[in-house]
Amino acid sequence: MRALQSKQGAKLSNTVSDLPALDELQSALGHVFTLASADDAARPLVQTRLLDAWADVAMNNDYECYSASFELPLNIALPQDTYRFIASDGRAWLLFVSPAKPLESGAGVLCAVIHRKVSPATAPAAASDAV
């Protein structure tokens, strides 16, 4: 991973998609993403590696909740904000992340917590629907 030099007016070619699903994040563990500004210019900031993705507790049965953590290069600290995470295949997600406890190596970590409405096809059956 490395810090990226920003060029004035440079744009990255990518299309922002919906929030990533938990299984999509889990299949990308260890992959490197370009972290860029969330605006239309998508100015590249640094390379980041997806460390972990795990299920969390949703606020109710209408939602799913999961988290992901990303490793920053050494000596790079970024504030809580929304950033564009760009995969090597061009997929991109806008994620709101917060700094978390650094790794033992001293590398910074950003963490995203995603609450997403469950589609009716994948929603758990309500207790009144059980036979």
Protein Blocks (a to p, Z undefined) as FASTA:
>chain_A
ZZddddehiacdddddddddfklmmmmgoiacddddfbfnlpafbdcddfbdcddddfbl
kbccddddddddehiacdddddddddfkopacddddddddddfkopacddddddddddfk
lpccdfklpZZ
